[in-house]
Amino acid sequence: MPDTIYMIITVVIFAVCILITWFAAIAYRKKVYESKIGSAEEKSREIIDEALKVAETKKREALLEAKEESLRTKNEAEREAKERRAEVQRMERRVMNREENLDKKSEALEKKEASLAAKEESLAARKRETEEIYQKELQELERISGFTSEQAKEYLLKSVEDDVKHDTARMIKDLENQAKEEAGKRAKEYVVNAIQKCAADHVTESTISVVPLPNDEMKGRIIGREGRNIRTLETLTGVDLIIDDTPEAVILSGFDPIRREIARIALEKLIVDGRIHPARIEEMVEKAKKEVETMIREEGESAVMEVGIHGIHPELVKLLGKMRFRTSYGQNALKHSVEVAHLSGLLASELGLDVRLAKRAGLLHDIGKAVDHEMEGSHIQLGAMLCRKYKESAVVINAVEAHHGDVEPETLIACIVQAADTISAARPGARRETLETYTNRLKQLEDIANAYKGVDKSFAIQAGREIRVMVVPEQVSDDDMVLLARKISKQIEEELEYPGQIKVNVIRESRVTDYAK
């Protein structure tokens, strides 16, 4: 117990000591703060006094500067006012001078107008006098010549028209002769060189094939019991078999060369095999079809390799192979296309053009003939459609469209293909025409010539290569003959299709007969 009391007393004494120390520290700090505050107030009063002095000084300086600026502005304003007054005075003097000049000019214009009016009156009087003189002279001329003014005008126009017609005919003739001399020399040189370098064989294709037989007994086996074998073969191939008195031969007749080739191959295989019955015929026909398809592809590839061009779509190559079995007027279409390609390349090299592109256009120019018996449209339309489908160039497409003149050629290559196509078709023995086509062309030539006024009669001669036109001398003059021949030539070019060229001869003959008695 006494220890506890002792401890409490010790704690109380310690606490009292702490309180006394704390109050003493507060009193000391307060005294220090008061002394610092007093010195700070003195400093602040000194700073304020100094600031007031500086502000007063600045104020006086600002007033002085404002007075100086005001004085300077006033002087500048007075100077500018003087300058403006001087400028206004100068402008007033200029205006006065201009007014004086305008007054002088207006007076001069008035004088000129008066003189012009007088001149106009004088000119009008002279014009009236001239008109009166002209009318009197015109009446006098009409009285002397016996023509009215309209009749005289018509006579003069007729004379001028005759002179112009004569000069035009002479000019046309001179220009044509000059152009023919220049163009003929170079064209002949190019064409002859191309033809000499490209020599092609021409064999006329027909619509029949002959299959040789080992003996005449084979005919009976081909016919079969009650004709079943021959009927089966004809049904499967679509070709007519003609078995007649021809010794050791069977004739296959058909307008489709591919079917005829399939029938020929199948029949030859059956003859070699010896077993001829409907089932074996079907088997051989299928094998023949596969062989012909392979042959078509190889023919197309061979044509492309022969011409020396690459990058043609495989379908176009296949169509080229089908043209091996297509003919036009007896001329094989594939051989014709290959020949046109070679000729186009040779002509392009003579003219310095792209030889490969010319060959490509020449090879594909008749590609539509491979499908023209399967699809509607002319071979030109179908060929252009196929070339567009298989991404051929615009130059090739235009050459295909223009090689018969259906559209205008847009490039020299299209013109070259036209020329090469004509050369290939016009070679002696290249094509044969039916009698009906030949006679129709001759009749059309004569009808075109007979339709013109002044033509008496016309004759197509030399297998349609020349037409002679007889004209009435009283209706057609020598100058009119030149124009008539040109018109007939142009109409023949536009309306007829023909290989080579047609010569137009216009003949005017007048005779006078008298008798001495």
Contacts in CASP RR format, 6 or more apart in sequence:
PFRMAT RR
TARGET T0000
AUTHOR 0000-0000-0000
METHOD contacts of the structure
MODEL  1
MPDTIYMIITVVIFAVCILITWFAAIAYRKKVYESKIGSAEEKSREIIDE
ALKVAETKKREALLEAKEESLRTKNEAEREAKERRAEVQRMERRVMNREE
NLDKKSEALEKKEASLAAKEESLAARKRETEEIYQKELQELERISGFTSE
QAKEYLLKSVEDDVKHDTARMIKDLENQAKEEAGKRAKEYVVNAIQKCAA
DHVTESTISVVPLPNDEMKGRIIGREGRNIRTLETLTGVDLIIDDTPEAV
ILSGFDPIRREIARIALEKLIVDGRIHPARIEEMVEKAKKEVETMIREEG
ESAVMEVGIHGIHPELVKLLGKMRFRTSYGQNALKHSVEVAHLSGLLASE
LGLDVRLAKRAGLLHDIGKAVDHEMEGSHIQLGAMLCRKYKESAVVINAV
EAHHGDVEPETLIACIVQAADTISAARPGARRETLETYTNRLKQLEDIAN
AYKGVDKSFAIQAGREIRVMVVPEQVSDDDMVLLARKISKQIEEELEYPG
QIKVNVIRESRVTDYAK
138 149 0 8 1.000
141 152 0 8 1.000
142 148 0 8 1.000
142 149 0 8 1.000
142 152 0 8 1.000
145 152 0 8 1.000
147 155 0 8 1.000
165 479 0 8 1.000
165 480 0 8 1.000
165 483 0 8 1.000
166 479 0 8 1.000
168 479 0 8 1.000
168 483 0 8 1.000
169 478 0 8 1.000
169 479 0 8 1.000
169 480 0 8 1.000
169 481 0 8 1.000
169 482 0 8 1.000
169 483 0 8 1.000
170 479 0 8 1.000
172 482 0 8 1.000
172 483 0 8 1.000
172 486 0 8 1.000
173 482 0 8 1.000
190 347 0 8 1.000
190 350 0 8 1.000
190 351 0 8 1.000
191 347 0 8 1.000
191 419 0 8 1.000
191 423 0 8 1.000
193 346 0 8 1.000
193 350 0 8 1.000
194 343 0 8 1.000
194 346 0 8 1.000
194 347 0 8 1.000
194 350 0 8 1.000
194 420 0 8 1.000
194 423 0 8 1.000
195 343 0 8 1.000
195 423 0 8 1.000
197 342 0 8 1.000
197 346 0 8 1.000
198 339 0 8 1.000
198 342 0 8 1.000
198 343 0 8 1.000
198 346 0 8 1.000
200 335 0 8 1.000
200 338 0 8 1.000
200 339 0 8 1.000
200 342 0 8 1.000
200 424 0 8 1.000
200 427 0 8 1.000
202 331 0 8 1.000
202 335 0 8 1.000
202 427 0 8 1.000
202 429 0 8 1.000
202 430 0 8 1.000
203 332 0 8 1.000
204 330 0 8 1.000
204 331 0 8 1.000
204 429 0 8 1.000
204 432 0 8 1.000
205 257 0 8 1.000
205 327 0 8 1.000
205 330 0 8 1.000
205 331 0 8 1.000
205 332 0 8 1.000
206 330 0 8 1.000
207 253 0 8 1.000
207 254 0 8 1.000
207 255 0 8 1.000
207 260 0 8 1.000
208 251 0 8 1.000
208 252 0 8 1.000
208 253 0 8 1.000
208 254 0 8 1.000
208 260 0 8 1.000
209 251 0 8 1.000
209 252 0 8 1.000
209 260 0 8 1.000
209 261 0 8 1.000
209 263 0 8 1.000
209 264 0 8 1.000
210 249 0 8 1.000
210 250 0 8 1.000
210 251 0 8 1.000
210 252 0 8 1.000
211 249 0 8 1.000
211 250 0 8 1.000
211 251 0 8 1.000
211 252 0 8 1.000
211 264 0 8 1.000
211 267 0 8 1.000
211 268 0 8 1.000
211 271 0 8 1.000
212 248 0 8 1.000
212 249 0 8 1.000
213 219 0 8 1.000
213 248 0 8 1.000
213 249 0 8 1.000
213 250 0 8 1.000
213 271 0 8 1.000
214 248 0 8 1.000
214 271 0 8 1.000
215 248 0 8 1.000
216 247 0 8 1.000
216 248 0 8 1.000
218 271 0 8 1.000
219 243 0 8 1.000
219 250 0 8 1.000
220 243 0 8 1.000
221 229 0 8 1.000
221 274 0 8 1.000
221 276 0 8 1.000
222 229 0 8 1.000
222 230 0 8 1.000
222 233 0 8 1.000
222 241 0 8 1.000
222 243 0 8 1.000
222 250 0 8 1.000
222 267 0 8 1.000
222 270 0 8 1.000
222 276 0 8 1.000
223 229 0 8 1.000
223 230 0 8 1.000
223 243 0 8 1.000
224 230 0 8 1.000
224 276 0 8 1.000
228 278 0 8 1.000
229 276 0 8 1.000
229 277 0 8 1.000
229 278 0 8 1.000
229 281 0 8 1.000
230 241 0 8 1.000
230 243 0 8 1.000
232 278 0 8 1.000
232 281 0 8 1.000
232 282 0 8 1.000
233 239 0 8 1.000
233 241 0 8 1.000
233 263 0 8 1.000
233 266 0 8 1.000
233 267 0 8 1.000
233 281 0 8 1.000
233 285 0 8 1.000
234 240 0 8 1.000
234 241 0 8 1.000
236 281 0 8 1.000
236 282 0 8 1.000
236 285 0 8 1.000
237 259 0 8 1.000
237 260 0 8 1.000
237 262 0 8 1.000
237 263 0 8 1.000
237 266 0 8 1.000
237 285 0 8 1.000
238 254 0 8 1.000
238 256 0 8 1.000
238 259 0 8 1.000
238 263 0 8 1.000
239 252 0 8 1.000
239 253 0 8 1.000
239 254 0 8 1.000
239 256 0 8 1.000
239 259 0 8 1.000
239 260 0 8 1.000
239 262 0 8 1.000
239 263 0 8 1.000
240 252 0 8 1.000
240 253 0 8 1.000
240 254 0 8 1.000
241 250 0 8 1.000
241 251 0 8 1.000
241 252 0 8 1.000
241 253 0 8 1.000
241 263 0 8 1.000
241 267 0 8 1.000
242 250 0 8 1.000
242 251 0 8 1.000
242 252 0 8 1.000
242 253 0 8 1.000
243 250 0 8 1.000
243 251 0 8 1.000
244 251 0 8 1.000
250 267 0 8 1.000
252 260 0 8 1.000
252 263 0 8 1.000
252 264 0 8 1.000
252 267 0 8 1.000
253 260 0 8 1.000
254 260 0 8 1.000
256 325 0 8 1.000
256 373 0 8 1.000
257 325 0 8 1.000
257 326 0 8 1.000
257 327 0 8 1.000
258 292 0 8 1.000
258 296 0 8 1.000
258 322 0 8 1.000
258 325 0 8 1.000
261 288 0 8 1.000
261 292 0 8 1.000
261 295 0 8 1.000
261 325 0 8 1.000
262 285 0 8 1.000
262 288 0 8 1.000
262 289 0 8 1.000
262 292 0 8 1.000
263 285 0 8 1.000
263 288 0 8 1.000
265 288 0 8 1.000
265 291 0 8 1.000
265 292 0 8 1.000
266 281 0 8 1.000
266 284 0 8 1.000
266 285 0 8 1.000
266 287 0 8 1.000
266 288 0 8 1.000
269 284 0 8 1.000
269 287 0 8 1.000
269 288 0 8 1.000
270 276 0 8 1.000
270 280 0 8 1.000
270 281 0 8 1.000
270 284 0 8 1.000
273 280 0 8 1.000
273 284 0 8 1.000
295 324 0 8 1.000
296 318 0 8 1.000
296 321 0 8 1.000
296 322 0 8 1.000
296 324 0 8 1.000
296 325 0 8 1.000
297 317 0 8 1.000
297 318 0 8 1.000
297 321 0 8 1.000
299 320 0 8 1.000
299 321 0 8 1.000
299 324 0 8 1.000
299 334 0 8 1.000
300 317 0 8 1.000
300 318 0 8 1.000
300 320 0 8 1.000
300 321 0 8 1.000
300 324 0 8 1.000
300 334 0 8 1.000
301 317 0 8 1.000
303 320 0 8 1.000
303 321 0 8 1.000
303 334 0 8 1.000
303 337 0 8 1.000
303 338 0 8 1.000
303 363 0 8 1.000
304 310 0 8 1.000
304 312 0 8 1.000
304 317 0 8 1.000
304 320 0 8 1.000
304 363 0 8 1.000
306 338 0 8 1.000
307 338 0 8 1.000
307 341 0 8 1.000
307 342 0 8 1.000
307 359 0 8 1.000
307 363 0 8 1.000
308 356 0 8 1.000
308 359 0 8 1.000
309 341 0 8 1.000
309 356 0 8 1.000
309 359 0 8 1.000
309 360 0 8 1.000
309 363 0 8 1.000
312 320 0 8 1.000
312 360 0 8 1.000
312 364 0 8 1.000
313 390 0 8 1.000
313 391 0 8 1.000
315 390 0 8 1.000
316 364 0 8 1.000
316 367 0 8 1.000
316 386 0 8 1.000
316 387 0 8 1.000
316 390 0 8 1.000
319 367 0 8 1.000
319 368 0 8 1.000
319 370 0 8 1.000
319 371 0 8 1.000
319 386 0 8 1.000
320 334 0 8 1.000
320 337 0 8 1.000
320 363 0 8 1.000
320 364 0 8 1.000
320 367 0 8 1.000
320 370 0 8 1.000
321 334 0 8 1.000
321 370 0 8 1.000
322 370 0 8 1.000
322 371 0 8 1.000
323 332 0 8 1.000
323 333 0 8 1.000
323 334 0 8 1.000
323 337 0 8 1.000
323 366 0 8 1.000
323 367 0 8 1.000
323 369 0 8 1.000
323 370 0 8 1.000
324 332 0 8 1.000
324 333 0 8 1.000
324 334 0 8 1.000
326 332 0 8 1.000
326 333 0 8 1.000
326 334 0 8 1.000
326 369 0 8 1.000
326 370 0 8 1.000
327 333 0 8 1.000
328 336 0 8 1.000
328 366 0 8 1.000
328 369 0 8 1.000
328 431 0 8 1.000
329 425 0 8 1.000
329 431 0 8 1.000
329 432 0 8 1.000
329 433 0 8 1.000
330 431 0 8 1.000
330 432 0 8 1.000
331 425 0 8 1.000
331 430 0 8 1.000
331 431 0 8 1.000
333 366 0 8 1.000
333 369 0 8 1.000
333 370 0 8 1.000
336 366 0 8 1.000
336 424 0 8 1.000
336 425 0 8 1.000
336 430 0 8 1.000
337 362 0 8 1.000
337 363 0 8 1.000
337 364 0 8 1.000
337 365 0 8 1.000
337 366 0 8 1.000
337 367 0 8 1.000
338 363 0 8 1.000
339 420 0 8 1.000
339 424 0 8 1.000
340 362 0 8 1.000
340 363 0 8 1.000
340 365 0 8 1.000
340 366 0 8 1.000
340 417 0 8 1.000
340 420 0 8 1.000
340 421 0 8 1.000
340 424 0 8 1.000
341 359 0 8 1.000
341 360 0 8 1.000
341 362 0 8 1.000
341 363 0 8 1.000
341 420 0 8 1.000
342 359 0 8 1.000
343 419 0 8 1.000
343 420 0 8 1.000
343 423 0 8 1.000
343 424 0 8 1.000
344 358 0 8 1.000
344 359 0 8 1.000
344 361 0 8 1.000
344 362 0 8 1.000
344 413 0 8 1.000
344 416 0 8 1.000
344 417 0 8 1.000
344 420 0 8 1.000
345 355 0 8 1.000
345 358 0 8 1.000
345 359 0 8 1.000
345 416 0 8 1.000
347 358 0 8 1.000
347 416 0 8 1.000
347 419 0 8 1.000
347 420 0 8 1.000
348 354 0 8 1.000
348 355 0 8 1.000
348 357 0 8 1.000
348 358 0 8 1.000
348 359 0 8 1.000
348 413 0 8 1.000
348 416 0 8 1.000
349 355 0 8 1.000
351 412 0 8 1.000
351 416 0 8 1.000
353 412 0 8 1.000
353 413 0 8 1.000
353 416 0 8 1.000
354 413 0 8 1.000
357 393 0 8 1.000
357 395 0 8 1.000
357 396 0 8 1.000
357 413 0 8 1.000
358 413 0 8 1.000
358 416 0 8 1.000
358 417 0 8 1.000
360 392 0 8 1.000
360 396 0 8 1.000
361 395 0 8 1.000
361 396 0 8 1.000
361 399 0 8 1.000
361 400 0 8 1.000
361 413 0 8 1.000
361 414 0 8 1.000
361 416 0 8 1.000
361 417 0 8 1.000
362 399 0 8 1.000
362 417 0 8 1.000
362 420 0 8 1.000
362 421 0 8 1.000
364 383 0 8 1.000
364 387 0 8 1.000
364 392 0 8 1.000
364 396 0 8 1.000
364 400 0 8 1.000
365 399 0 8 1.000
365 400 0 8 1.000
365 403 0 8 1.000
365 417 0 8 1.000
365 421 0 8 1.000
366 379 0 8 1.000
366 403 0 8 1.000
367 382 0 8 1.000
367 383 0 8 1.000
367 386 0 8 1.000
367 387 0 8 1.000
367 400 0 8 1.000
368 379 0 8 1.000
368 380 0 8 1.000
368 382 0 8 1.000
368 383 0 8 1.000
368 386 0 8 1.000
369 379 0 8 1.000
371 382 0 8 1.000
371 386 0 8 1.000
372 378 0 8 1.000
372 379 0 8 1.000
372 382 0 8 1.000
375 382 0 8 1.000
378 406 0 8 1.000
380 400 0 8 1.000
380 401 0 8 1.000
380 403 0 8 1.000
380 404 0 8 1.000
380 406 0 8 1.000
383 400 0 8 1.000
384 397 0 8 1.000
384 400 0 8 1.000
384 401 0 8 1.000
387 396 0 8 1.000
387 397 0 8 1.000
387 400 0 8 1.000
388 397 0 8 1.000
395 411 0 8 1.000
395 413 0 8 1.000
395 414 0 8 1.000
398 407 0 8 1.000
398 409 0 8 1.000
398 410 0 8 1.000
398 411 0 8 1.000
398 414 0 8 1.000
399 409 0 8 1.000
399 411 0 8 1.000
399 413 0 8 1.000
399 414 0 8 1.000
399 417 0 8 1.000
401 407 0 8 1.000
402 408 0 8 1.000
402 409 0 8 1.000
402 410 0 8 1.000
402 414 0 8 1.000
402 417 0 8 1.000
402 418 0 8 1.000
403 414 0 8 1.000
403 417 0 8 1.000
403 418 0 8 1.000
403 421 0 8 1.000
404 421 0 8 1.000
404 497 0 8 1.000
405 418 0 8 1.000
409 415 0 8 1.000
409 418 0 8 1.000
422 499 0 8 1.000
422 500 0 8 1.000
424 430 0 8 1.000
425 431 0 8 1.000
425 499 0 8 1.000
425 500 0 8 1.000
426 499 0 8 1.000
426 500 0 8 1.000
431 499 0 8 1.000
438 463 0 8 1.000
441 460 0 8 1.000
441 464 0 8 1.000
441 496 0 8 1.000
441 498 0 8 1.000
442 460 0 8 1.000
442 464 0 8 1.000
444 495 0 8 1.000
444 496 0 8 1.000
445 458 0 8 1.000
445 460 0 8 1.000
445 464 0 8 1.000
445 467 0 8 1.000
445 492 0 8 1.000
445 496 0 8 1.000
445 502 0 8 1.000
446 458 0 8 1.000
446 459 0 8 1.000
446 460 0 8 1.000
446 467 0 8 1.000
448 488 0 8 1.000
448 491 0 8 1.000
448 492 0 8 1.000
448 495 0 8 1.000
448 496 0 8 1.000
449 455 0 8 1.000
449 458 0 8 1.000
449 467 0 8 1.000
449 469 0 8 1.000
449 488 0 8 1.000
449 504 0 8 1.000
450 457 0 8 1.000
450 458 0 8 1.000
452 484 0 8 1.000
452 487 0 8 1.000
452 488 0 8 1.000
453 475 0 8 1.000
454 471 0 8 1.000
454 472 0 8 1.000
454 475 0 8 1.000
454 476 0 8 1.000
455 469 0 8 1.000
455 470 0 8 1.000
455 471 0 8 1.000
455 472 0 8 1.000
455 484 0 8 1.000
456 470 0 8 1.000
456 471 0 8 1.000
456 472 0 8 1.000
457 470 0 8 1.000
458 467 0 8 1.000
458 468 0 8 1.000
458 469 0 8 1.000
458 470 0 8 1.000
459 467 0 8 1.000
459 468 0 8 1.000
459 470 0 8 1.000
460 466 0 8 1.000
460 467 0 8 1.000
461 467 0 8 1.000
461 468 0 8 1.000
464 498 0 8 1.000
464 502 0 8 1.000
465 500 0 8 1.000
465 501 0 8 1.000
465 502 0 8 1.000
465 503 0 8 1.000
466 502 0 8 1.000
466 503 0 8 1.000
466 504 0 8 1.000
466 505 0 8 1.000
467 488 0 8 1.000
467 492 0 8 1.000
467 502 0 8 1.000
467 503 0 8 1.000
467 504 0 8 1.000
467 505 0 8 1.000
468 505 0 8 1.000
468 507 0 8 1.000
469 484 0 8 1.000
469 485 0 8 1.000
469 488 0 8 1.000
469 504 0 8 1.000
469 505 0 8 1.000
469 506 0 8 1.000
469 507 0 8 1.000
470 507 0 8 1.000
470 509 0 8 1.000
471 481 0 8 1.000
471 484 0 8 1.000
471 506 0 8 1.000
471 507 0 8 1.000
471 508 0 8 1.000
473 508 0 8 1.000
473 509 0 8 1.000
473 510 0 8 1.000
476 484 0 8 1.000
476 508 0 8 1.000
478 508 0 8 1.000
481 506 0 8 1.000
481 508 0 8 1.000
484 506 0 8 1.000
485 504 0 8 1.000
485 505 0 8 1.000
485 506 0 8 1.000
488 504 0 8 1.000
488 506 0 8 1.000
489 502 0 8 1.000
489 504 0 8 1.000
492 502 0 8 1.000
492 504 0 8 1.000
496 502 0 8 1.000
END
